[in-house]
Amino acid sequence: MRDLIQIATASSRPKYRQIVDEVLAFIEKGTLQQGQQLPSISELAGWQGVAKVTVAKAYEELRQRGAILSQHGKGFYVARTDIRSSLNVFVLFDTLNAYKEVLYHSLKEALPPDTRLSLFFHHYDVEQFERLIQNSLGLYNYYVIMPHFNEDMSAIVRLIPTDKLLVIDKAIPTLQGEYAAVYQDFRRDIFEGLQAAEPRLQQYKKLTLVLSQDHFQFVPDEITHGFYDYARQTNIPCAVVDRFDTTLLSSGEAYLLFADWDLITFIKAVREKGWKLGNEIGLISYDDTPMKEILENGITVISTDFALMGRTAGECMLNKTTEQLPNPSRMILRATL
């Protein structure tokens, strides 16, 4: 028992919260059985080098939750083992847009009806990202984190216990440990998507990737790497530009856009010039949405399956798995290419 409950002194989580979480986890796993005696307040405080008041606070919370009971003069005992409470999930996205709604609702539907989802946004602000995670530690039993940055976020995400962490949409290659992840393989996905569209792309004399740095749209560096991979193996001239401008448009060329604002501006400009999408000029958008299925008789997209991503993430939480799973992506050819 002395080695069972461990406190990580370097952790930012409050020590009493660590004790609560440890005891609950061992009860759920069956390591602690109903009626089994826990260490006394003095024993646990001495073993772990913490104040008695810290242990007393943890035991009182466990008692109020019905997980343990105290018998005067005898100590503390496990009261019951059926302690599974509803999932309380911290969800941190970058920003809200159409495909994030699909992802969120799919995740919600995959979890039990009594699950509580608290949704937050970091808006590509590293300080906000860290602050939201810091302020949430110890308050949730799962953390769904979307690290949409081209910087290494592992030091911040490492604050979250790996058994409570689920990284979604973008992988963190430098993050060590066993944790769950459902992510896009951006480099492979764009390369294979463009390969699948090669027969249609051959009608165009150039393909331009527009990164949209001016708008609230995250574009992973891996996208650019995958685009250059494709450029090296095709005979179609390829280019990358940082932002969209209507002066880029040229008849007989194709364009790959990310931001919805760029998409609308592009379509307006094409209409003004009297060009026909999918014939005189080609258009591919990244990330499918219901709007893109019907706009201009269908926008060609490279997209992962966000509904599947949400369902898979929910299954990972329910099954407490620590797999890191790539989510499938595909090129969906429609009228604009």
N, C-alpha and C positions, 0 to 999 in steps of 0.2 A: 504493500500500500504506500510505503514511503516514496517509491519511485513512480507511482501511478500518476499522481497529480503534479504536473510540472509547470512552473512559471518562467516565462521568458523575460528576464530582466531588461533586455535590450528592446523589447517590443514597446510600441507606443500605446498599445491597448492597456487600459487600467488593470492592475493586478487582480482586483476582486472580480472583474469581468472574465479574466482568464480562468480563474477558479470555477466560476459558474459554468462557463462553456466546457471546460474539461470534464466536470462532473456529469453534466447533461449528456455529453458525447459518450462517456463510458457507460452511462445507464442505457442509452439507445443501442449501443453496440452489444450490450449484455455482459460487459466486463464487470460492472457493478450490478449485483442482483438485489431483488427486493429483500429487505431485512438486513442487508449487509451493513456493518458499522463503518462509518467514516472516521478519519483521524480527528482527534479533538482539535479545538481552535488553537491551543498552545502547541500541540504536536506539529500541525501543518505550518503554523507560523514559524516555528523553530526550524523545521526541515527546509523551508523555502526562503528563510531569511527575510520575512515580511512582518509587518506589524500585526498584532492580534486583531486590531480593529478591522484590518483589511479582510482577514478570514471571516470574522464575525459578520461583516457586511455581505460577503458572498453567501454564507450559510443562511442568513436571514432571507435573502432573495430566493434562494432555492427552497426554503421552507414555505415562503409565501406562494411560490409556484406549485407547491404540492409535491415537489420532487423528493424532499427529505423531511424527516420529522425529528424532533428532539425529545428525549426522555430525561427528565430531571435526574441528575446524578449519574446517568449512564452514558450519555453522549448523543451522537447524531447517527441516524440510520436512513437507508434508502426506503422511501415510502411506497413507491410504485414504479413500474417500468414502462407504463403506457403514457409516456410524457411527450409524444410527438406533438408539437404545436404547429400551427399553420406557418407556411413559409413566409418570411418577411424579407423581401428582396430589394436590394439597392441596385438601380439600373442607371448607368451613366453613359449617355450617348453624346455625340458631338453637337448636333443640332437637329431640329425636327424638319423632315421633308417627307415626301410621299412614300418612298420606299422604307423609311424608318417606321412609319405608321404600320406598314405591312408586317415588318419584323416584330414590332412591339405587340401587336394584336395576336400574331401567331405564337409568340412566347407566352402571352397571357392565357391563350386558349389551351396550351399544352400543360399548364400547371393546374393544381386543384382549385376549385372555385373559391376557397377561403384564403388563397394566397394574396398577400399584400405586396404590390409593386410600387415602389417610390421612384419616380423618374426624374432625373436631373440632366442638365446639359452643361458641357464645358466650353462650347463655342470656340474651340481651338486655342484656348488660353491655358498655358501650362500651369500657371499659378492657381487658376480656378480649378483645374483638374486635380491638383494636389490638395487644395483646400477642401474640396468636396469629399475626397477620399479620407483625409485626416479627420474631418468632422463626423464621418459616418462610422468610424472604426468601433466595433463592439456593439453596434446598434442593430445589426442585421445578421441573418444566418446565411445569406448568399449575396455575392457582389458580382453583377454583370457589368463588365467594363469594356467600353469601346475606345481603344487608345489611338484615335485618329490623329497621329502626329508623325512627322518624318524624323523626329528626334527619338532617342532611346528613353522609353518611359518605364523601364524595368525597375529602377530604384524606387519609384513612387508606388508602382503596383505591388512591389515586394512587401509593402506594409500590410497587405491583406493576407490572412492565413490562406495557404494554398488549398486547403480542403473546403474553403468557402468561396473560392475565386472561379469565375468563368469569364475568360477573355473572348470577346465576340467581334467578328468581322475582320479585324486586322491582327495578325500574329505578332508576338513579341519574341523574336528569336533568342534574345539575350536573357530572357527570364528563365531562371533555373527552378527545378522542383517539379513535383507532380501536381498538375492543376488541369482543369478542363478548359478547352478552347474550341470554338467553331469559327473558322476563319476563311477568308478568300485567299487563294494563291494568285495574287494579282499579276505577277510576271507571267506565269504559265497561262492564266486565263485570257489575257489580252493577246498573247502570241497565238494560242490555239483558236481563239475567236476570229482573228484576222485571217488565219490560215483557212478556216472554214468558209470565209467570204471571198477567198481569192478569185474564184471564177467571176464574180460580179465586180470585184475591184479592178480586174484587168481592163474594164472599159474606160477607166479613168487614167489620166496622164500624171496624177500626183495624189498622194494621201497626206493630209496634215492633221497632226494631233494638237489640239488646243487645250492647254492646261488650266486656263481660267483662274489665274492668280488674283484677279481683281474681285472675285466673288466668294461668298461663303461656301466654298466647295472644296473638300479635301481630295487631293489627288496623290496617292502614295507614290513614292519614288520608284517602287517596283513596276508601276504602270509604264513609266518611261523606259525602264530597262527592258521590259517585255516588248515594247513598241520597237526599240532599236534592234532587238533580236529578230523581229519580223522583217525590219528594213534590210537587214544583212542577207536575208535569204530570198527576197523577192526582187523582181526586175522593175517594180513600181517605185519611182522616186518618192521618198518619205521625208517629212519635215516635222519639227516640234516647235511650237510657239507658246509663249507664256500666257498670252491673253487674246481674246477674240476682238476683232475689229472687222467691220464690213468691208474694209479695203482689202482684206485677205481673199475675199470671194473671187473665184475665177471659174468661168464655164469649163466643163470637162474635168474638174477636179473633185475629190471627195474629202470630207472632213469628219473627224472624230471629236465630239464635244462632251463636256462633263456637266457644266452648270445649266440648269433649266433656263436661267435668264439668257444665256448665250443661245440656247436652243430656239427660244421665241424670237430673239433678235435676228438669228440666222434665217428663220422661216419668213419673217416679214421682209427681209432684204431680198430673198430669192423671189418672193411674189412681186415685189416692186420691179425687179429686173425681168419678170415674165418667164423665168426659167422653170423647167419641170423637174421636181425632185425625183431622183432615181433614174434620170435620163441625162439632162444637161449638167446636173450637179448631184453629188452623192452626199448622204448624211448618215452617220452612225452616232448614236448616243450611248452613254454608259449608264447602267442601272435602269432596269425596266420599271415602269409604273403603269397603272390602268390608263392614265391619260395618253401615254405613248402608244398604247395599243390602237387608239382610234384617231389621234391627231395626224393629219395629212395621209389618211388611209393606212396609217401604221408606220411608226418610226423604227427603223432597224436599230437593234440594241445589242450590246454585250452586257450580260447581266448574270449575277448569281441568283439563286432561288432563295429570296429572303423569307418566304413563308416556311420553306424547309429549314432554313437556318434557325428560325425561332422555335420550330418544333424540336429540332435536334438539341438546342440549348436547354429547353425545358426537360427533355429526357435525361440529359446529363445531370441536371440538378436532382431530379426525382430518383435517379439510380445512383447518385453520388459517384459518378465515374470521373476519372482524371485523364481521359483521352483528349488528344488534340487532333481535331477532325477538320480536314479541308472541305469546304462546302462547294458543291458542283456549280459550274458556270457554263454558259453557252452563248453562241451567237444566234440571235433570232432575226432572221432575214425578213424584212417587210418592204413596203413600197418605196422607201427613200434611198434604196441602194440598188 
